[in-house]
């Protein structure tokens, strides 16, 4: 178990430990879950907006290709 813990800290690096400690000191233990929920909600909203934009772009490309094909047939 000790090697797993040391491996975890080696992959994170000492700067991550300092960042985690700063977050705990700034927000406190009770505010961290609320902060994480807010971050998760923001990420979900970003992904939803990105997917919507991507779908609109694909739809626009299909329409442009259809117009081009119709133009070539005439």
mmCIF file of the C-alpha atoms, coordinates in Angstrom:
data_MODEL
# 
_entry.id   MODEL 
# 
loop_
_atom_site.group_PDB 
_atom_site.id 
_atom_site.type_symbol 
_atom_site.label_atom_id 
_atom_site.label_alt_id 
_atom_site.label_comp_id 
_atom_site.label_asym_id 
_atom_site.label_entity_id 
_atom_site.label_seq_id 
_atom_site.pdbx_PDB_ins_code 
_atom_site.Cartn_x 
_atom_site.Cartn_y 
_atom_site.Cartn_z 
_atom_site.occupancy 
_atom_site.B_iso_or_equiv 
_atom_site.pdbx_formal_charge 
_atom_site.auth_seq_id 
_atom_site.auth_comp_id 
_atom_site.auth_asym_id 
_atom_site.auth_atom_id 
_atom_site.pdbx_PDB_model_num 
ATOM 1  C CA . UNK A 1 1  ? 0.000   0.000  0.000   1.00 0.00 ? 1  UNK A CA 1 
ATOM 2  C CA . UNK A 1 2  ? 2.842   2.393  0.764   1.00 0.00 ? 2  UNK A CA 1 
ATOM 3  C CA . UNK A 1 3  ? 4.255   2.024  -2.732  1.00 0.00 ? 3  UNK A CA 1 
ATOM 4  C CA . UNK A 1 4  ? 0.857   2.901  -4.226  1.00 0.00 ? 4  UNK A CA 1 
ATOM 5  C CA . UNK A 1 5  ? 0.685   6.066  -2.167  1.00 0.00 ? 5  UNK A CA 1 
ATOM 6  C CA . UNK A 1 6  ? 4.229   7.077  -3.077  1.00 0.00 ? 6  UNK A CA 1 
ATOM 7  C CA . UNK A 1 7  ? 3.535   6.341  -6.746  1.00 0.00 ? 7  UNK A CA 1 
ATOM 8  C CA . UNK A 1 8  ? 0.460   8.546  -6.565  1.00 0.00 ? 8  UNK A CA 1 
ATOM 9  C CA . UNK A 1 9  ? 2.432   11.460 -5.165  1.00 0.00 ? 9  UNK A CA 1 
ATOM 10 C CA . UNK A 1 10 ? 5.274   10.935 -7.643  1.00 0.00 ? 10 UNK A CA 1 
ATOM 11 C CA . UNK A 1 11 ? 2.881   11.115 -10.578 1.00 0.00 ? 11 UNK A CA 1 
ATOM 12 C CA . UNK A 1 12 ? 1.204   14.227 -9.191  1.00 0.00 ? 12 UNK A CA 1 
ATOM 13 C CA . UNK A 1 13 ? 4.337   16.036 -8.140  1.00 0.00 ? 13 UNK A CA 1 
ATOM 14 C CA . UNK A 1 14 ? 4.812   18.310 -5.158  1.00 0.00 ? 14 UNK A CA 1 
ATOM 15 C CA . UNK A 1 15 ? 3.086   21.242 -6.861  1.00 0.00 ? 15 UNK A CA 1 
ATOM 16 C CA . UNK A 1 16 ? -0.215  19.320 -6.936  1.00 0.00 ? 16 UNK A CA 1 
ATOM 17 C CA . UNK A 1 17 ? 0.030   18.629 -3.209  1.00 0.00 ? 17 UNK A CA 1 
ATOM 18 C CA . UNK A 1 18 ? 0.476   22.344 -2.569  1.00 0.00 ? 18 UNK A CA 1 
ATOM 19 C CA . UNK A 1 19 ? -2.510  23.149 -4.803  1.00 0.00 ? 19 UNK A CA 1 
ATOM 20 C CA . UNK A 1 20 ? -4.717  20.618 -2.962  1.00 0.00 ? 20 UNK A CA 1 
ATOM 21 C CA . UNK A 1 21 ? -3.679  22.012 0.409   1.00 0.00 ? 21 UNK A CA 1 
ATOM 22 C CA . UNK A 1 22 ? -4.386  25.567 -0.751  1.00 0.00 ? 22 UNK A CA 1 
ATOM 23 C CA . UNK A 1 23 ? -7.870  24.531 -1.932  1.00 0.00 ? 23 UNK A CA 1 
ATOM 24 C CA . UNK A 1 24 ? -8.613  22.900 1.401   1.00 0.00 ? 24 UNK A CA 1 
ATOM 25 C CA . UNK A 1 25 ? -7.401  25.974 3.297   1.00 0.00 ? 25 UNK A CA 1 
ATOM 26 C CA . UNK A 1 26 ? -9.307  28.433 1.092   1.00 0.00 ? 26 UNK A CA 1 
ATOM 27 C CA . UNK A 1 27 ? -12.617 26.614 0.806   1.00 0.00 ? 27 UNK A CA 1 
ATOM 28 C CA . UNK A 1 28 ? -12.678 24.320 3.819   1.00 0.00 ? 28 UNK A CA 1 
ATOM 29 C CA . UNK A 1 29 ? -13.821 20.730 3.892   1.00 0.00 ? 29 UNK A CA 1 
ATOM 30 C CA . UNK A 1 30 ? -17.518 21.567 3.723   1.00 0.00 ? 30 UNK A CA 1 
ATOM 31 C CA . UNK A 1 31 ? -17.283 23.765 0.626   1.00 0.00 ? 31 UNK A CA 1 
ATOM 32 C CA . UNK A 1 32 ? -15.212 21.369 -1.505  1.00 0.00 ? 32 UNK A CA 1 
ATOM 33 C CA . UNK A 1 33 ? -18.154 19.099 -2.530  1.00 0.00 ? 33 UNK A CA 1 
ATOM 34 C CA . UNK A 1 34 ? -20.155 22.176 -3.506  1.00 0.00 ? 34 UNK A CA 1 
ATOM 35 C CA . UNK A 1 35 ? -17.197 23.484 -5.503  1.00 0.00 ? 35 UNK A CA 1 
ATOM 36 C CA . UNK A 1 36 ? -16.785 20.141 -7.288  1.00 0.00 ? 36 UNK A CA 1 
ATOM 37 C CA . UNK A 1 37 ? -20.519 20.028 -8.122  1.00 0.00 ? 37 UNK A CA 1 
ATOM 38 C CA . UNK A 1 38 ? -20.231 23.499 -9.626  1.00 0.00 ? 38 UNK A CA 1 
ATOM 39 C CA . UNK A 1 39 ? -17.212 22.480 -11.686 1.00 0.00 ? 39 UNK A CA 1 
ATOM 40 C CA . UNK A 1 40 ? -19.026 19.325 -12.850 1.00 0.00 ? 40 UNK A CA 1 
ATOM 41 C CA . UNK A 1 41 ? -22.095 21.333 -13.818 1.00 0.00 ? 41 UNK A CA 1 
ATOM 42 C CA . UNK A 1 42 ? -19.944 23.790 -15.757 1.00 0.00 ? 42 UNK A CA 1 
ATOM 43 C CA . UNK A 1 43 ? -18.204 20.968 -17.615 1.00 0.00 ? 43 UNK A CA 1 
ATOM 44 C CA . UNK A 1 44 ? -21.565 19.360 -18.486 1.00 0.00 ? 44 UNK A CA 1 
ATOM 45 C CA . UNK A 1 45 ? -22.918 22.680 -19.781 1.00 0.00 ? 45 UNK A CA 1 
ATOM 46 C CA . UNK A 1 46 ? -19.771 23.226 -21.832 1.00 0.00 ? 46 UNK A CA 1 
ATOM 47 C CA . UNK A 1 47 ? -20.023 19.734 -23.362 1.00 0.00 ? 47 UNK A CA 1 
ATOM 48 C CA . UNK A 1 48 ? -23.719 20.253 -24.137 1.00 0.00 ? 48 UNK A CA 1 
ATOM 49 C CA . UNK A 1 49 ? -22.991 23.553 -25.883 1.00 0.00 ? 49 UNK A CA 1 
ATOM 50 C CA . UNK A 1 50 ? -20.072 22.006 -27.767 1.00 0.00 ? 50 UNK A CA 1 
ATOM 51 C CA . UNK A 1 51 ? -22.202 19.079 -28.948 1.00 0.00 ? 51 UNK A CA 1 
ATOM 52 C CA . UNK A 1 52 ? -24.981 21.427 -30.022 1.00 0.00 ? 52 UNK A CA 1 
ATOM 53 C CA . UNK A 1 53 ? -22.561 23.561 -31.997 1.00 0.00 ? 53 UNK A CA 1 
ATOM 54 C CA . UNK A 1 54 ? -20.986 20.471 -33.549 1.00 0.00 ? 54 UNK A CA 1 
ATOM 55 C CA . UNK A 1 55 ? -24.428 19.161 -34.609 1.00 0.00 ? 55 UNK A CA 1 
ATOM 56 C CA . UNK A 1 56 ? -25.352 22.516 -36.143 1.00 0.00 ? 56 UNK A CA 1 
ATOM 57 C CA . UNK A 1 57 ? -22.069 22.589 -38.034 1.00 0.00 ? 57 UNK A CA 1 
ATOM 58 C CA . UNK A 1 58 ? -22.607 19.046 -39.365 1.00 0.00 ? 58 UNK A CA 1 
ATOM 59 C CA . UNK A 1 59 ? -26.178 19.907 -40.357 1.00 0.00 ? 59 UNK A CA 1 
ATOM 60 C CA . UNK A 1 60 ? -24.963 23.015 -42.178 1.00 0.00 ? 60 UNK A CA 1 
ATOM 61 C CA . UNK A 1 61 ? -22.291 21.010 -44.008 1.00 0.00 ? 61 UNK A CA 1 
ATOM 62 C CA . UNK A 1 62 ? -24.890 18.438 -45.119 1.00 0.00 ? 62 UNK A CA 1 
ATOM 63 C CA . UNK A 1 63 ? -27.149 21.210 -46.421 1.00 0.00 ? 63 UNK A CA 1 
ATOM 64 C CA . UNK A 1 64 ? -24.246 22.806 -48.289 1.00 0.00 ? 64 UNK A CA 1 
ATOM 65 C CA . UNK A 1 65 ? -23.308 19.441 -49.831 1.00 0.00 ? 65 UNK A CA 1 
ATOM 66 C CA . UNK A 1 66 ? -26.938 18.847 -50.830 1.00 0.00 ? 66 UNK A CA 1 
ATOM 67 C CA . UNK A 1 67 ? -27.147 22.292 -52.469 1.00 0.00 ? 67 UNK A CA 1 
ATOM 68 C CA . UNK A 1 68 ? -23.867 21.622 -54.276 1.00 0.00 ? 68 UNK A CA 1 
ATOM 69 C CA . UNK A 1 69 ? -25.155 18.245 -55.510 1.00 0.00 ? 69 UNK A CA 1 
ATOM 70 C CA . UNK A 1 70 ? -28.419 19.823 -56.672 1.00 0.00 ? 70 UNK A CA 1 
ATOM 71 C CA . UNK A 1 71 ? -26.455 22.535 -58.462 1.00 0.00 ? 71 UNK A CA 1 
ATOM 72 C CA . UNK A 1 72 ? -24.294 19.946 -60.246 1.00 0.00 ? 72 UNK A CA 1 
ATOM 73 C CA . UNK A 1 73 ? -27.379 18.013 -61.430 1.00 0.00 ? 73 UNK A CA 1 
ATOM 74 C CA . UNK A 1 74 ? -28.854 21.081 -63.137 1.00 0.00 ? 74 UNK A CA 1 
# 
